Amino acid sequence: MARQACRSLLSRIQTRISSPPQTRSLITGMRRSALKETLLRALRSEISYESSHLPTSPLETHFNSFTIDPREGEQWVSLTRSDDREEIKIDATLFDGSAPETRSGDVSDGSNQRLHITLAVEVSKKDSDSEPESESGGIIMQFLCSAWPDAMDVDRVYAGPRGIYAIKPYMGPEFKDLDEEVQKAVQDYLEQRGVNDELAAFLHKYAANKDRTEHVRWLQNIESYMKK
């Protein structure tokens, strides 16, 4: 009798042991579904809010004589300009830093910040079909610049052979350490090619709009993945 009771108890225990995994699987699935819906609701709410703050018009495709490639999904924007003699290529970051805003003679408390954008500017001469390639034709000029909200600063100047990229090229001294006449000549050179304070101000406006646009696209990509 006792043996039969033990068998009955073991049978009930085995039944209980065999059923929980299915129950747990169902509960886990329900929890996952609930979490997924919660995340999707949060994403849709954020997308709706951020979309309401997007610029009313699409990102510009031209600025002065530059053609703009927005490079969707990237933290860069490219600008190109070309004429019969030269080609200018610019790669600009979105906001990649900041510095305290100060007035002349004042010490900043750090509360106001000036956002910073880095520019890599490349100027190359076009080859002429009617003339043999000159020595300068095989050289490209590169400039590393800083775009502030109201100013374009030059940080470095580099001249190197076209199509050859050294692992660690000699970049010369910092721009601020060059002779003042050389600095002025370089600034005038870039000014004539549209790399100036006006471009810096435009890029800050453009970067702010692109950053909002990319943020919404990023949210939408996550939503698209989560819906699958």
C-alpha positions in Angstrom: 0.0 0.0 0.0 2.8 2.3 1.0 4.6 1.4 -2.3 1.6 2.3 -4.3 1.2 5.6 -2.6 4.9 6.4 -3.3 4.4 5.6 -7.0 1.3 7.8 -7.1 3.3 10.7 -5.5 6.2 10.2 -7.9 3.8 10.3 -10.9 2.3 13.6 -9.7 5.8 15.1 -9.2 6.8 14.0 -12.7 3.7 15.5 -14.2 4.5 18.8 -12.5 8.1 18.7 -13.6 7.2 18.1 -17.2 4.7 21.0 -17.5 6.6 24.0 -16.2 8.9 24.5 -19.2 5.9 25.0 -21.5 4.4 27.4 -19.0 7.6 29.2 -18.6 8.0 29.4 -22.4 4.5 30.9 -22.7 5.2 33.4 -19.9 8.5 34.4 -21.4 6.9 34.9 -24.8 4.2 37.1 -23.3 6.8 39.2 -21.4 8.9 39.6 -24.5 5.9 40.7 -26.5 4.9 43.2 -23.8 8.4 44.6 -23.7 8.5 44.9 -27.4 5.3 46.8 -27.5 6.5 49.1 -24.7 9.7 49.8 -26.7 7.8 50.4 -29.9 5.4 52.8 -28.2 8.3 54.7 -26.7 10.1 54.8 -30.1 7.0 56.0 -31.9 6.4 58.7 -29.3 10.1 59.9 -29.6 9.9 59.8 -33.4 6.7 61.9 -33.4 8.3 64.4 -31.1 11.6 64.7 -32.9 9.8 64.8 -36.3 7.9 67.9 -35.2 11.2 69.7 -34.7 12.7 68.8 -38.1 13.4 71.6 -40.6 10.4 72.5 -42.8 12.5 72.2 -46.0 14.9 69.4 -47.0 18.7 69.8 -46.5 20.3 72.1 -49.0 22.0 70.6 -52.0 24.0 73.7 -52.9 25.7 76.6 -51.2 27.2 79.4 -53.3 29.3 77.5 -55.8 29.5 74.3 -53.8 27.5 71.1 -54.5 26.5 69.3 -51.3 26.4 65.5 -50.7 24.5 65.0 -47.4 26.0 61.4 -47.0 22.9 60.0 -45.4 23.5 57.9 -42.3 27.0 59.3 -41.7 28.4 62.0 -39.4 29.9 63.8 -42.4 28.9 66.0 -45.2 30.8 66.5 -48.4 31.0 69.6 -50.6 32.6 69.9 -54.0 33.4 72.8 -56.3 35.0 72.7 -59.7 36.0 75.1 -62.5 38.3 74.8 -65.6 41.4 74.9 -63.5 40.8 73.5 -60.0 38.7 71.0 -58.0 37.9 71.6 -54.4 36.7 68.8 -52.1 35.6 69.4 -48.5 34.7 66.8 -45.9 33.1 68.4 -42.8 32.0 66.6 -39.6 28.9 67.3 -37.7 29.5 69.0 -34.3 32.6 67.2 -32.9 33.6 69.5 -30.0 33.1 72.8 -28.3 35.1 75.6 -26.6 34.1 78.1 -23.9 32.8 81.3 -25.4 34.7 84.3 -24.1 34.7 88.0 -24.7 37.9 90.0 -25.1 39.6 90.2 -21.7 37.0 88.1 -19.9 37.4 84.7 -18.3 34.7 82.2 -19.3 32.7 80.4 -16.6 32.0 77.6 -19.1 28.3 78.2 -19.3 28.3 79.3 -22.9 29.9 77.0 -25.4 30.9 77.5 -29.1 30.3 74.4 -31.1 33.1 73.1 -33.4 33.2 71.5 -36.8 36.3 70.0 -38.4 36.9 70.5 -42.1 39.4 68.7 -44.4 39.8 70.8 -47.5 41.6 69.5 -50.6 42.5 71.7 -53.6 43.9 70.1 -56.7 44.7 71.4 -60.2 43.1 69.8 -63.2 45.3 68.3 -65.9 45.2 70.1 -69.2 44.9 68.1 -72.4 46.7 70.8 -74.4 49.7 71.3 -72.0 52.0 68.7 -70.4 51.4 68.1 -66.7 53.4 70.6 -64.7 55.2 69.9 -61.5 52.4 71.5 -59.5 49.8 69.5 -61.4 50.8 66.4 -59.5 50.6 68.1 -56.1 47.4 68.6 -54.0 47.0 71.2 -51.3 45.2 70.0 -48.1 44.0 72.2 -45.3 42.7 71.2 -41.9 40.3 73.9 -40.7 38.0 74.6 -37.7 34.6 76.0 -38.4 33.1 78.0 -35.5 29.7 79.7 -35.6 31.1 82.9 -36.9 34.6 82.2 -38.1 36.8 79.8 -40.1 40.2 79.0 -38.7 43.1 77.2 -40.4 44.9 74.7 -38.3 47.3 72.9 -40.7 48.5 73.2 -44.2 49.9 70.2 -46.2 51.1 69.8 -49.8 51.6 66.3 -51.1 51.6 64.2 -54.2 48.3 63.4 -55.9 47.0 59.9 -55.2 49.8 59.0 -52.8 48.8 58.9 -49.1 51.6 58.5 -46.6 50.9 56.6 -43.4 52.2 59.5 -41.4 53.0 62.5 -43.6 54.9 65.5 -42.4 52.2 68.1 -41.8 54.4 71.1 -41.2 54.2 73.4 -38.1 50.9 74.5 -36.6 49.3 77.3 -38.7 49.5 79.8 -35.9 53.3 79.3 -35.8 53.8 80.3 -39.4 54.9 83.8 -40.4 52.0 86.2 -40.3 52.4 87.1 -43.9 52.2 83.4 -44.8 49.1 83.0 -42.6 47.4 86.0 -44.3 48.3 84.6 -47.8 46.8 81.2 -47.0 43.6 82.8 -45.5 43.2 84.9 -48.7 43.8 81.8 -50.8 41.0 79.9 -49.1 38.8 83.0 -49.0 38.9 83.3 -52.8 37.8 79.6 -53.0 34.8 80.1 -50.7 36.3 78.5 -47.6 35.5 81.4 -45.3 33.5 82.7 -42.4 30.3 82.6 -44.4 30.8 78.9 -45.1 31.5 78.3 -41.4 28.2 79.9 -40.5 26.3 77.9 -43.1 27.9 74.6 -42.0 26.7 75.2 -38.4 23.2 75.7 -39.5 23.4 72.7 -41.9 25.0 70.4 -39.2 22.2 71.3 -36.7 19.5 70.3 -39.3 21.4 67.2 -40.4 21.8 66.1 -36.8 18.1 66.2 -36.2 17.4 64.4 -39.5 19.9 61.7 -38.8 18.5 61.3 -35.2 15.0 60.6 -36.6 16.4 58.2 -39.2 18.2 56.3 -36.5 15.1 56.0 -34.4 13.1 54.8 -37.5 15.7 52.2 -38.2 15.4 50.8 -34.7 11.6 50.8 -35.0 11.8 49.0 -38.3 14.0 46.3 -36.8 11.8 45.9 -33.7 8.6 45.5 -35.7 9.9 42.3 -37.4 
